[in-house]
Amino acid sequence: MSDKPRLKIHPLLAIACAVIIVAGMQAIAPVLNLFLVALLLAVSILPLLTLMLKRGWSRALALSLTILFVVVIWASLTAILGLAINNMVGKVPFYKERIAESYQSGLKFIESKGINMADIESLELFSPDKLLSIGSTVLEGILSTFGNFFFMLLLMIFILILFSDMHVKAERKEYGQDSWQSRFSEIANDLKKYISITAVSGLMAAAANVALLLILGVDFAILWGFLSFLFSFIPNIGFILSVVPPALIALLEFGWIHCVIVVVGFIVINTIVDNIVKPRFLGKEFNISILMVFLSLLFWGWVLGPIGAILGVPMTMSVKKIIVFMNKDIDAQDNIATPQSKPESDG
C-alpha cells in the first residue's frame, strides 16, 4: 500500500491564514454582507422550494413560484420600510428636542442629589447629537444591506437555482458521501433547520410586538417589528437590542408609563416565544451558550459591521462544521498513511 503524505499545518501558519482571511472579509464587508444575507434569506425560503420539488412539481415551476413569492414579500417590505424611514427623518427635530429636554432634566435631577456632573457633562457622552448619530449609524448599517433590492434579489435567485440543482442531483445520488456538495448540503440542512425555526418564531414575536406598538400608538411600529425579527437571530442578546429603540421612542413621545409598558410587553412576548414556542421545534441540538453568542456577536460584528451581529450565530455554526470536516479529512489521511500491522507468521 502506498503511503500518502500526512497533511501537516503549523499552528503559526494556520493563525496567519486565519488572520488574512478575516482581514479580507473585513475589507470586502459591504459586498460580503449582501451575499451572506442573500444566502441567509435563500436558506430561509428553501423549505418552500424543497416542498414543491418533493411533491413532483417541475423545477422551473417551483423556482418561478418561489422567486415570485420572494419578490412580492421583498418589494412590499422595502416599500413599507422606506416610508417609515422617510417619516422618521421628518420627526428627527422633534426627537432631538425631546432628547435634549430629557438630558437636561436628568442632569438637574442628579445634581440636585449632590452629585457633581460637570466633568461628565463636558464629555457629552449622552448628548442628543451623539445619541442620534449612534442610533442612525447602526440603523443605516443594517437597513442599507437590505435596501439593495435588485442586487439582493439576483443573488437569491442564483442561490436558489444552485440549491434546486443540488437537490435534484442529490435525489439521484450523483454526489459522493465526502464530496463538497454533500458537505455543503449537510451545512445547509443544519442552517435551514435553525434559520427556518428561528425565522418562524421571530416572525410570531415580531407580529405580536407590532400589534402592541400599534395599540400604544408608538411611531414606526412596523420598522421596530422588522428589527425585532432580525434581532431574533441573535439568541439571548437580540431581545435586549430589539426593545431599546421602541422603548426610547415611547419615552420621548408619551413618557415613562408607555416606555415601561413597551418593555414589559416585549419581555412577556419574548419569554413566551423563547421558552414555550421555540423549544418545541428547535430541540436541544442547537442550544448555544450565551458566552458563544456574545463572542460571536463581538467577533462578527467587528468583522462585518452591524449586520455581523445578525449573521454571527449562523456563521459560527458553519465555521464549526467546516472545522469538523477538516479534522475528519486529516484523520482519514492519518489512517491511510499509517501502515496496518501484519500478524506474524509461524515458523
VENBELGI-V607959 format. One line per field, one symbol per residue. ss: DSSP state (2 for helix, 1 for strand, 0 for the rest). phi: phi as a letter, one per 20 degrees, with the letter a starting at -180 (. if undefined). psi: psi as a letter, one per 20 degrees, with the letter a starting at -180 (. if undefined). A space follows every 50 residues. Layout:
ss=???
phi=???
psi=???
//
This chain:
ss=00000000002222222222222222202222222222222222222222 22220000222222222222222222222222222222220222222222 22222222222200000222222000022222222222222222222022 22222222222222222222200000000222222222222222222222 22222222222222220000222222222220000002222222222222 22200222222222222222222222222222000000022222222222 22220222222222222222222222222222222220000000000
phi=.eeefffccfgffffffffffffffffdggffffffffffffffeggfff ffffenffffffffffffffffffffffffffffffffgfeggfffffff ffffffffffffeneedfffffflfdfgffffffffffffffffffefgf fffffffffffffffffffffeledffdffffffffffffffffffffff ffffffffffffffffnfflfffffffffffffdgmegffffefgfffff ffecofffffffffffffffffffdcffffdfmefdfdffffffffffff fffdngffffegfgfffffffffffffffffffffffefffeffefm
psi=pppqppopppghhgggggggggggghhkggghgggggggghghhihhggh ghhhjjqqgggggghghggggggggggggghggggghghhjghghgghgg ghghggghgghijjpojgghhhhlhkqgggghggghggghhghhgiimgg ggggggggghggghghgghhhiliqrhjqhgghhhgghgghgggggghgg hhhgggghgggghggikpqlhhghgghhggiiinqghhgghhhgghgggh ghghahghghggggghggghggghiggghhhhaiijppqhghgghggggh hhgiahhhhhigghgggggggghggghggghghghhhoqppqqpqp.
//
